[in-house]
């Protein structure tokens, strides 16, 4: 079991677009592209976008970007220059049409096509399709409405590796009791939903309190991290002393991915 006492550094991300899968008058089908693909295979996915009949026509653009997620679970699109990880599907995907005018009540098809590279490797490949309103050509500041379509591809016949590591563990100060913040990183090559658990132990090693296990809301993709905050329900205040928090991350089948511990003083 590893032991460390560390601090978190949190980054606030400012989104320039409001990502709304089926709001602002839009209806979308094909809003998730998930498939098992083989090296050399030609792939095709169809997205259909419709705007309400009482809406105004909208000039739209469609792009392929990298699939990124904040540790808190919010998806956002990476530009090509920043999408340099080994698990990206963006380089071999094409979206068409790249520009179109969406007419009220008239469905518009958007096709995602591509050829899987022969040397694609193992595990999963990921991307985001962004379909968004075109910016105001006058340069005026305006809210951009965007639809994000996740692309999750599994390479057929390849080795799927589901491993992970607890990279940070910290006890937070709170008037609501003891709260533990845990950062988990997917170190494998495929997405999955980890579960984290934690227990407080006294100086004698006895269990004092157990946190309610937490599972990530969405799958954590390779090289991505997820932060979880767990509360401990204490029957009474902790007496002065040194306490240990032991945490572990497991898969849905109970397989232990990693363990970590830290101490705190009361």
C-alpha positions as a Markdown table, in Angstrom:
| # | Residue | x | y | z |
|---|---|---|---|---|
| 1 | Unk | 0.0 | 0.0 | 0.0 |
| 2 | Unk | 1.4 | 3.4 | -0.9 |
| 3 | Unk | 1.2 | 6.3 | 1.6 |
| 4 | Unk | 1.4 | 10.0 | 0.9 |
| 5 | Unk | -0.1 | 13.3 | 2.1 |
| 6 | Unk | -0.6 | 15.6 | -0.8 |
| 7 | Unk | -2.5 | 18.7 | -1.8 |
| 8 | Unk | -4.8 | 19.2 | -4.8 |
| 9 | Unk | -4.5 | 21.9 | -7.4 |
| 10 | Unk | -7.8 | 22.6 | -9.2 |
| 11 | Unk | -8.1 | 24.4 | -12.5 |
| 12 | Unk | -11.3 | 26.3 | -13.4 |
| 13 | Unk | -12.2 | 25.7 | -17.0 |
| 14 | Unk | -14.1 | 28.5 | -18.9 |
| 15 | Unk | -16.3 | 27.1 | -21.6 |
| 16 | Unk | -17.0 | 29.4 | -24.7 |
| 17 | Unk | -19.9 | 27.2 | -25.7 |
| 18 | Unk | -23.0 | 25.9 | -24.0 |
| 19 | Unk | -23.2 | 22.2 | -24.7 |
| 20 | Unk | -26.8 | 21.1 | -24.9 |
| 21 | Unk | -27.6 | 17.7 | -26.5 |
| 22 | Unk | -31.3 | 18.2 | -27.0 |
| 23 | Unk | -32.2 | 21.7 | -25.9 |
| 24 | Unk | -32.5 | 25.2 | -27.6 |
| 25 | Unk | -35.0 | 23.7 | -30.0 |
| 26 | Unk | -32.7 | 20.9 | -31.3 |
| 27 | Unk | -33.6 | 17.2 | -31.6 |
| 28 | Unk | -30.8 | 14.8 | -32.2 |
| 29 | Unk | -30.6 | 11.1 | -33.2 |
| 30 | Unk | -27.4 | 9.1 | -33.4 |
| 31 | Unk | -26.1 | 11.2 | -30.4 |
| 32 | Unk | -23.7 | 8.4 | -29.4 |
| 33 | Unk | -21.3 | 6.6 | -31.8 |
| 34 | Unk | -20.1 | 3.4 | -30.1 |
| 35 | Unk | -18.8 | 0.4 | -32.1 |
| 36 | Unk | -16.3 | -2.4 | -32.3 |
| 37 | Unk | -14.0 | -1.9 | -35.3 |
| 38 | Unk | -11.1 | -3.7 | -37.0 |
| 39 | Unk | -7.8 | -2.4 | -38.5 |
| 40 | Unk | -8.5 | -1.3 | -42.1 |
| 41 | Unk | -12.2 | -1.2 | -41.7 |
| 42 | Unk | -14.3 | 1.6 | -43.2 |
| 43 | Unk | -16.7 | 3.0 | -40.6 |
| 44 | Unk | -19.9 | 5.1 | -40.9 |
| 45 | Unk | -22.1 | 6.7 | -38.4 |
| 46 | Unk | -25.2 | 8.9 | -39.1 |
| 47 | Unk | -26.3 | 11.8 | -37.0 |
| 48 | Unk | -29.7 | 13.5 | -37.7 |
| 49 | Unk | -30.3 | 17.0 | -36.4 |
| 50 | Unk | -33.7 | 18.8 | -36.4 |
| 51 | Unk | -34.7 | 22.2 | -35.2 |
| 52 | Unk | -38.3 | 23.0 | -34.1 |
| 53 | Unk | -40.7 | 24.3 | -36.7 |
| 54 | Unk | -41.2 | 27.6 | -34.9 |
| 55 | Unk | -37.5 | 28.3 | -34.7 |
| 56 | Unk | -35.5 | 30.4 | -37.1 |
| 57 | Unk | -33.1 | 28.9 | -39.6 |
| 58 | Unk | -29.6 | 28.3 | -38.2 |
| 59 | Unk | -26.2 | 28.3 | -39.9 |
| 60 | Unk | -24.3 | 25.3 | -38.5 |
| 61 | Unk | -20.8 | 23.9 | -38.6 |
| 62 | Unk | -19.7 | 20.4 | -37.8 |
| 63 | Unk | -16.2 | 19.5 | -36.6 |
| 64 | Unk | -14.2 | 16.5 | -35.2 |
| 65 | Unk | -12.2 | 17.1 | -32.1 |
| 66 | Unk | -10.4 | 15.4 | -29.3 |
| 67 | Unk | -12.5 | 13.9 | -26.4 |
| 68 | Unk | -11.5 | 15.6 | -23.1 |
| 69 | Unk | -13.3 | 15.5 | -19.7 |
| 70 | Unk | -12.6 | 17.5 | -16.6 |
| 71 | Unk | -12.0 | 15.6 | -13.4 |
| 72 | Unk | -15.5 | 16.6 | -12.3 |
| 73 | Unk | -17.0 | 14.8 | -15.4 |
| 74 | Unk | -17.8 | 17.7 | -17.8 |
| 75 | Unk | -16.9 | 16.8 | -21.4 |
| 76 | Unk | -15.3 | 19.3 | -23.7 |
| 77 | Unk | -13.6 | 19.3 | -27.1 |
| 78 | Unk | -9.9 | 19.5 | -27.7 |
| 79 | Unk | -8.4 | 21.3 | -30.7 |
| 80 | Unk | -6.2 | 19.1 | -33.0 |
| 81 | Unk | -3.0 | 20.7 | -31.7 |
| 82 | Unk | -3.9 | 19.6 | -28.1 |
| 83 | Unk | -5.3 | 16.2 | -29.1 |
| 84 | Unk | -2.0 | 14.3 | -29.2 |
| 85 | Unk | -2.7 | 11.3 | -26.9 |
| 86 | Unk | -2.4 | 7.7 | -28.2 |
| 87 | Unk | -6.1 | 6.9 | -27.8 |
| 88 | Unk | -7.5 | 9.6 | -30.1 |
| 89 | Unk | -9.8 | 8.6 | -33.0 |
| 90 | Unk | -9.9 | 12.1 | -34.4 |
| 91 | Unk | -7.1 | 11.8 | -37.1 |
| 92 | Unk | -8.9 | 9.1 | -39.1 |
| 93 | Unk | -12.4 | 10.5 | -38.9 |
| 94 | Unk | -14.2 | 12.9 | -41.2 |
| 95 | Unk | -17.5 | 14.7 | -40.7 |
| 96 | Unk | -19.7 | 16.0 | -43.6 |
| 97 | Unk | -21.1 | 18.3 | -44.4 |
| 98 | Unk | -18.9 | 20.7 | -42.5 |
| 99 | Unk | -21.3 | 23.6 | -43.0 |
| 100 | Unk | -25.1 | 23.6 | -43.6 |
| 101 | Unk | -28.2 | 25.7 | -42.9 |
| 102 | Unk | -30.6 | 23.9 | -40.6 |
| 103 | Unk | -34.2 | 24.6 | -41.7 |
| 104 | Unk | -37.1 | 24.5 | -39.2 |
| 105 | Unk | -38.7 | 21.0 | -39.2 |
| 106 | Unk | -36.4 | 19.6 | -41.8 |
| 107 | Unk | -34.0 | 16.9 | -40.6 |
| 108 | Unk | -30.3 | 17.3 | -41.6 |
| 109 | Unk | -28.0 | 14.3 | -41.8 |
| 110 | Unk | -24.4 | 14.6 | -40.7 |
| 111 | Unk | -22.1 | 11.7 | -41.6 |
| 112 | Unk | -19.1 | 10.6 | -39.6 |
| 113 | Unk | -16.8 | 8.4 | -41.8 |
| 114 | Unk | -13.3 | 7.1 | -41.7 |
| 115 | Unk | -10.9 | 4.2 | -42.2 |
| 116 | Unk | -9.3 | 2.6 | -39.2 |
| 117 | Unk | -5.5 | 2.6 | -39.6 |
| 118 | Unk | -3.9 | -0.8 | -40.1 |
| 119 | Unk | -1.5 | -0.1 | -37.2 |
| 120 | Unk | -4.2 | 1.2 | -34.9 |
| 121 | Unk | -3.0 | -0.8 | -31.9 |
| 122 | Unk | -5.0 | -2.1 | -28.9 |
| 123 | Unk | -7.8 | -0.8 | -26.6 |
| 124 | Unk | -10.1 | 2.1 | -27.3 |
| 125 | Unk | -10.1 | 5.1 | -29.5 |
| 126 | Unk | -12.1 | 8.3 | -28.8 |
| 127 | Unk | -13.3 | 11.6 | -30.3 |
| 128 | Unk | -16.1 | 14.1 | -30.1 |
| 129 | Unk | -18.2 | 15.3 | -33.0 |
| 130 | Unk | -19.3 | 18.9 | -32.4 |
| 131 | Unk | -22.3 | 20.4 | -34.3 |
| 132 | Unk | -22.7 | 24.0 | -33.4 |
| 133 | Unk | -24.3 | 27.3 | -34.5 |
| 134 | Unk | -21.9 | 29.3 | -36.6 |
| 135 | Unk | -20.4 | 32.4 | -34.9 |
| 136 | Unk | -21.7 | 35.8 | -35.8 |
| 137 | Unk | -19.8 | 37.0 | -38.8 |
| 138 | Unk | -20.0 | 40.6 | -37.6 |
| 139 | Unk | -17.8 | 39.6 | -34.6 |
| 140 | Unk | -20.4 | 40.4 | -32.0 |
| 141 | Unk | -20.3 | 38.3 | -28.8 |
| 142 | Unk | -23.0 | 35.6 | -28.9 |
| 143 | Unk | -23.8 | 32.4 | -27.2 |
| 144 | Unk | -22.9 | 29.4 | -29.3 |
| 145 | Unk | -25.2 | 26.4 | -28.9 |
| 146 | Unk | -23.4 | 23.1 | -29.5 |
| 147 | Unk | -24.2 | 19.4 | -29.7 |
| 148 | Unk | -21.5 | 17.0 | -28.6 |
| 149 | Unk | -21.6 | 13.4 | -30.0 |
| 150 | Unk | -19.1 | 11.1 | -28.2 |
| 151 | Unk | -17.2 | 8.5 | -30.3 |
| 152 | Unk | -16.1 | 5.4 | -28.5 |
| 153 | Unk | -14.5 | 2.7 | -30.5 |
| 154 | Unk | -13.1 | -0.6 | -29.4 |
| 155 | Unk | -10.4 | -2.3 | -31.5 |
| 156 | Unk | -11.7 | -5.8 | -32.2 |
| 157 | Unk | -9.5 | -8.7 | -31.0 |
| 158 | Unk | -7.0 | -6.4 | -29.2 |
| 159 | Unk | -6.0 | -6.7 | -25.5 |
| 160 | Unk | -8.2 | -4.6 | -23.3 |
| 161 | Unk | -6.3 | -3.3 | -20.3 |
| 162 | Unk | -8.3 | -1.9 | -17.3 |
| 163 | Unk | -5.8 | -0.5 | -14.8 |
| 164 | Unk | -5.8 | 2.6 | -12.7 |
| 165 | Unk | -4.0 | 4.5 | -9.9 |
| 166 | Unk | -5.0 | 6.8 | -7.1 |
| 167 | Unk | -2.8 | 9.8 | -7.7 |
| 168 | Unk | -4.0 | 12.1 | -4.9 |
| 169 | Unk | -5.7 | 11.6 | -1.6 |
| 170 | Unk | -6.6 | 14.5 | 0.8 |
| 171 | Unk | -8.7 | 15.1 | 3.9 |
| 172 | Unk | -10.6 | 18.4 | 3.5 |
| 173 | Unk | -11.5 | 20.7 | 6.2 |
| 174 | Unk | -15.3 | 20.9 | 6.6 |
| 175 | Unk | -17.9 | 21.9 | 9.2 |
| 176 | Unk | -19.9 | 18.9 | 7.9 |
| 177 | Unk | -17.6 | 16.3 | 9.3 |
| 178 | Unk | -14.7 | 14.5 | 7.5 |
| 179 | Unk | -14.6 | 14.7 | 3.7 |
| 180 | Unk | -12.0 | 12.9 | 1.6 |
| 181 | Unk | -11.1 | 14.0 | -1.9 |
| 182 | Unk | -9.6 | 11.3 | -4.1 |
| 183 | Unk | -8.1 | 11.6 | -7.6 |
| 184 | Unk | -8.1 | 8.5 | -9.8 |
| 185 | Unk | -6.4 | 8.1 | -13.1 |
| 186 | Unk | -7.2 | 5.5 | -15.8 |
| 187 | Unk | -3.8 | 4.0 | -16.7 |
| 188 | Unk | -5.1 | 1.3 | -19.0 |
| 189 | Unk | -6.2 | 1.5 | -22.7 |
| 190 | Unk | -10.0 | 1.3 | -22.4 |
| 191 | Unk | -12.8 | 3.2 | -20.7 |
| 192 | Unk | -14.6 | 1.9 | -17.6 |
| 193 | Unk | -16.4 | 3.2 | -14.4 |
| 194 | Unk | -14.3 | 2.8 | -11.3 |
| 195 | Unk | -15.7 | 2.7 | -7.8 |
| 196 | Unk | -13.9 | 4.2 | -4.8 |
| 197 | Unk | -14.2 | 3.4 | -1.1 |
| 198 | Unk | -12.6 | 4.7 | 2.0 |
| 199 | Unk | -12.5 | 4.0 | 5.8 |
| 200 | Unk | -11.2 | 6.0 | 8.8 |
| 201 | Unk | -9.0 | 4.1 | 11.2 |
| 202 | Unk | -7.9 | 5.1 | 14.7 |
| 203 | Unk | -4.4 | 4.9 | 16.2 |
| 204 | Unk | -5.1 | 1.3 | 17.3 |
| 205 | Unk | -6.0 | 0.3 | 13.7 |
| 206 | Unk | -9.7 | -0.2 | 14.4 |
| 207 | Unk | -12.3 | 1.0 | 11.9 |
| 208 | Unk | -14.1 | 4.2 | 13.0 |
| 209 | Unk | -16.2 | 5.2 | 10.0 |
| 210 | Unk | -16.8 | 4.1 | 6.4 |
| 211 | Unk | -17.7 | 6.4 | 3.6 |
| 212 | Unk | -20.4 | 5.6 | 1.1 |
| 213 | Unk | -18.8 | 4.1 | -2.0 |
| 214 | Unk | -18.8 | 6.4 | -5.1 |
| 215 | Unk | -18.8 | 5.3 | -8.7 |
| 216 | Unk | -18.0 | 7.7 | -11.6 |
| 217 | Unk | -21.1 | 9.0 | -13.3 |
| 218 | Unk | -19.5 | 8.5 | -16.8 |
| 219 | Unk | -16.7 | 6.2 | -17.9 |
| 220 | Unk | -13.2 | 7.4 | -17.3 |
| 221 | Unk | -11.2 | 7.1 | -20.5 |
| 222 | Unk | -7.5 | 6.2 | -20.8 |
| 223 | Unk | -5.1 | 8.8 | -19.5 |
| 224 | Unk | -8.0 | 10.7 | -18.0 |
| 225 | Unk | -8.6 | 11.4 | -14.3 |
| 226 | Unk | -11.7 | 11.5 | -12.1 |
| 227 | Unk | -12.1 | 13.3 | -8.7 |
| 228 | Unk | -14.5 | 11.9 | -6.1 |
| 229 | Unk | -15.4 | 13.4 | -2.7 |
| 230 | Unk | -16.6 | 11.0 | 0.0 |
| 231 | Unk | -18.3 | 12.0 | 3.2 |
| 232 | Unk | -18.0 | 10.0 | 6.5 |
| 233 | Unk | -21.1 | 9.8 | 8.6 |
| 234 | Unk | -19.7 | 10.0 | 12.2 |
| 235 | Unk | -21.9 | 9.2 | 15.2 |
| 236 | Unk | -19.9 | 11.6 | 17.3 |
| 237 | Unk | -17.0 | 14.0 | 16.9 |
| 238 | Unk | -13.5 | 12.5 | 16.7 |
| 239 | Unk | -11.4 | 12.8 | 19.8 |
| 240 | Unk | -8.0 | 14.6 | 19.5 |
| 241 | Unk | -5.4 | 12.3 | 17.9 |
| 242 | Unk | -4.0 | 11.0 | 14.6 |
| 243 | Unk | -6.2 | 9.2 | 12.2 |
| 244 | Unk | -5.6 | 7.3 | 9.0 |
| 245 | Unk | -7.8 | 7.2 | 5.9 |
| 246 | Unk | -7.4 | 4.1 | 3.8 |
| 247 | Unk | -8.9 | 4.3 | 0.3 |
| 248 | Unk | -9.1 | 1.9 | -2.6 |
| 249 | Unk | -10.4 | 1.9 | -6.2 |
| 250 | Unk | -12.1 | -1.1 | -7.6 |
| 251 | Unk | -13.7 | -2.3 | -10.8 |
| 252 | Unk | -17.4 | -3.2 | -11.0 |
| 253 | Unk | -16.5 | -6.9 | -10.5 |
| 254 | Unk | -14.7 | -6.1 | -7.3 |
| 255 | Unk | -11.1 | -6.3 | -8.7 |
| 256 | Unk | -8.9 | -3.9 | -6.7 |
| 257 | Unk | -7.2 | -1.4 | -9.0 |
| 258 | Unk | -5.2 | 0.6 | -6.4 |
| 259 | Unk | -5.0 | 1.4 | -2.7 |
| 260 | Unk | -3.8 | 4.6 | -0.9 |
| 261 | Unk | -3.7 | 6.0 | 2.6 |
| 262 | Unk | -3.1 | 9.4 | 4.3 |
| 263 | Unk | -3.2 | 10.6 | 7.9 |
| 264 | Unk | -4.8 | 13.7 | 9.5 |
| 265 | Unk | -4.8 | 15.2 | 12.9 |
| 266 | Unk | -7.8 | 16.2 | 15.1 |
